[in-house]
Amino acid sequence: MTLSFFDQFMSPVFLGIPLIAIALILPCIIFPTPTTRWLNNRLIAVQSWFINQFTSQLFLPLNPGAHKWAVMFMSLMLFLISLNMLGLLPYTFTPTTQLSLNMGLAVPLWLATVIIGMRNQPTITLGHFLPEGAPTLLIPVLIIIETISHLIRPLALGVRLTANLTAGHLLIQLIATAAFVLLPLMPTVALLTAALLFLLTLLEVAVAMIQAYVFVLLLSLYLQENV
């Protein structure tokens, strides 16, 4: 096999144009735009129902001051789901398997929640770095540990999304390659491998949606600590 399994994660370039830019713009095009009519079609009705349910569940534990983030979080959720789902199609590229893209989404949003907390309630925000009732001798160590744990948060957001999608794509390619190789040698085993590939694809569809939800959910929890 001349190609490496990791070649699928390389950003494709056509005529000097990075196709990752087109992949990032595509989700904004495929979603239907709500109309001003009283009655919409079924697709827009399902989309509106999903947005309303997700927004109400996500912002239920947050105070009203955080509700202004609803549009941003909902847009981010749909954007990530679209990129993850489109990446499961054949001959496509998944931008969310790139750690640079995920960190570019995680770091600014996490930093925005921290800045809001420092501006609105600096005492409570700084109090997160030192647990209540800590021994005096352990205060410097605890402050360092809590600082590191806070700085790791955006890294964990980006790495979690990248690792889950990368692992899923690698498993799909490995099992598909095994089914292709076994087909002329052991057709029965190849059919069983293809059935396993189908089940794994369904699992990856669920992972694509769950990882987008977890990404936005953790950002909402970080926002809850600072508003």
C-alpha positions in Angstrom: 0.0 0.0 0.0 1.6 3.2 -1.2 -0.5 5.6 0.7 -0.4 6.1 4.4 -3.5 5.8 6.5 -2.9 9.3 7.8 -2.9 10.9 4.3 -6.7 11.4 4.6 -6.0 14.0 7.3 -3.8 16.2 5.0 -5.5 19.4 3.9 -6.1 19.0 0.2 -5.0 21.8 -2.2 -6.4 22.3 -5.7 -4.8 24.8 -8.1 -3.1 26.4 -5.2 -6.4 26.9 -3.3 -6.7 25.1 0.1 -9.9 23.2 0.0 -10.3 23.5 3.7 -11.7 27.0 3.1 -14.4 25.6 0.9 -15.1 22.9 3.5 -15.6 25.5 6.2 -17.9 27.6 4.1 -20.1 24.7 3.0 -22.1 24.2 6.2 -23.3 27.7 6.0 -24.8 27.0 2.6 -26.6 23.7 3.1 -28.8 24.8 6.0 -32.2 26.1 4.9 -33.0 29.7 5.8 -36.3 30.2 7.6 -38.8 32.2 5.7 -41.3 34.9 6.9 -44.3 32.6 6.0 -46.5 31.3 8.8 -46.1 27.7 7.6 -42.7 26.4 6.7 -41.7 23.0 5.2 -40.9 20.0 7.2 -37.1 20.5 7.1 -37.2 24.0 8.5 -39.8 22.8 11.1 -37.5 20.0 12.3 -34.5 22.4 12.3 -36.4 25.0 14.4 -37.5 22.3 16.8 -34.0 21.0 17.3 -32.6 24.5 17.8 -35.3 25.3 20.4 -34.8 22.1 22.3 -31.0 22.3 22.3 -31.0 25.9 23.4 -33.5 25.4 26.2 -31.6 22.4 27.6 -28.1 24.0 27.3 -29.1 27.3 29.0 -31.4 25.9 31.6 -28.8 26.0 34.4 -27.4 29.4 33.3 -28.6 32.7 34.6 -30.2 35.2 32.2 -26.9 37.1 31.8 -25.5 34.2 29.8 -28.4 33.8 27.5 -26.9 36.3 25.1 -24.4 33.5 24.1 -27.3 31.4 22.8 -26.9 32.4 19.1 -23.1 31.8 19.2 -23.3 28.4 20.9 -26.1 27.3 18.6 -24.3 28.4 15.5 -21.1 26.6 16.7 -23.1 23.5 17.4 -24.6 23.3 14.0 -21.2 24.2 12.4 -19.4 21.4 14.2 -22.1 18.8 13.5 -22.1 19.8 9.8 -18.3 19.5 9.5 -18.2 16.2 11.3 -21.1 14.6 9.3 -19.8 15.9 5.9 -16.5 14.3 6.8 -18.1 10.9 6.9 -19.0 11.0 3.2 -16.6 9.3 0.7 -13.8 11.4 -0.8 -14.3 14.3 1.6 -12.0 16.0 4.0 -12.9 16.6 7.7 -11.5 20.0 8.9 -12.3 19.1 12.6 -9.5 16.4 12.5 -7.1 19.3 12.4 -5.9 20.2 15.9 -5.1 23.8 14.7 -8.7 24.4 13.7 -10.1 23.0 16.9 -7.7 25.0 19.0 -8.6 28.0 17.0 -12.2 27.5 18.1 -11.5 26.5 21.7 -9.0 29.0 22.8 -10.8 32.3 21.9 -14.1 31.1 23.3 -12.6 29.8 26.5 -10.6 33.0 26.9 -13.7 35.1 26.3 -15.5 33.3 29.3 -12.5 34.0 31.5 -12.3 37.7 30.5 -16.0 38.1 31.2 -15.6 36.5 34.6 -12.6 38.8 35.4 -14.5 41.8 34.3 -17.9 41.1 36.0 -16.9 39.2 39.2 -13.1 39.2 39.6 -13.3 38.1 43.3 -15.3 35.0 42.5 -13.3 34.2 39.4 -10.0 34.4 41.2 -11.5 32.4 44.1 -11.7 29.4 41.8 -7.9 29.2 41.9 -7.9 28.5 45.6 -10.3 26.0 47.2 -12.0 27.2 50.4 -10.4 26.0 53.7 -7.1 25.0 52.1 -4.1 24.7 54.5 -1.7 27.7 54.5 1.3 25.7 53.5 -0.5 24.2 50.5 -1.8 27.5 49.1 1.1 28.1 46.6 0.9 24.6 45.4 -2.9 24.6 45.0 -2.8 27.9 43.1 -0.2 26.5 40.6 -2.3 23.3 40.2 -5.5 25.2 39.6 -3.9 27.6 37.2 -2.5 24.6 35.2 -5.9 22.9 35.2 -7.6 26.1 33.9 -5.0 26.5 31.2 -5.4 22.9 30.1 -9.2 23.4 29.5 -8.9 24.7 25.9 -6.3 22.1 25.1 -8.6 19.4 26.3 -11.5 20.8 24.2 -9.4 20.7 21.0 -7.6 17.4 21.6 -10.8 15.6 22.6 -12.6 16.6 19.4 -9.5 15.9 17.2 -8.7 12.5 18.8 -12.2 11.1 18.7 -12.8 12.0 15.0 -9.3 10.9 14.0 -9.6 7.5 15.7 -13.0 6.9 14.1 -11.8 7.7 10.6 -8.7 5.5 11.1 -10.9 2.6 12.3 -13.2 3.0 9.3 -10.3 3.0 6.9 -8.6 0.0 8.5 -11.8 -2.1 8.5 -12.7 -1.0 4.9 -9.2 -2.0 3.8 -9.5 -5.4 5.6 -12.8 -6.1 3.9 -11.4 -5.2 0.5 -8.4 -7.4 0.9 -10.4 -10.4 2.3 -13.0 -10.3 -0.4 -11.2 -12.5 -3.0 -9.7 -14.7 -0.3 -12.5 -15.3 2.2 -15.8 -13.8 1.0 -17.7 -14.8 4.1 -15.3 -13.1 6.5 -15.3 -10.1 4.1 -19.1 -9.8 4.4 -18.9 -10.0 8.2 -16.2 -7.3 8.1 -18.4 -5.2 5.9 -21.3 -5.6 8.3 -19.0 -4.5 11.1 -18.0 -1.5 9.0 -21.6 -0.5 8.6 -22.2 -0.7 12.3 -19.0 1.3 12.9 -20.2 4.0 10.5 -23.5 4.3 12.4 -21.4 4.7 15.6 -19.3 7.4 13.9 -22.5 9.3 13.0 -23.4 9.3 16.7 -19.9 10.3 17.7 -19.9 13.2 15.2 -23.0 14.6 16.8 -22.1 13.8 20.4 -18.6 15.4 20.2 -20.1 18.6 18.8 -22.6 18.6 21.7 -19.8 18.0 24.3 -17.7 20.7 22.9 -20.4 23.3 23.2 -21.6 21.9 26.6 -18.2 22.2 28.2 -18.0 25.8 26.9 -21.3 26.5 28.5 -20.0 25.1 31.8 -17.0 27.3 31.6 -19.3 30.2 31.0 -21.5 29.2 34.0 -18.5 29.6 36.3 -17.8 33.2 35.2 -21.3 34.8 34.9 
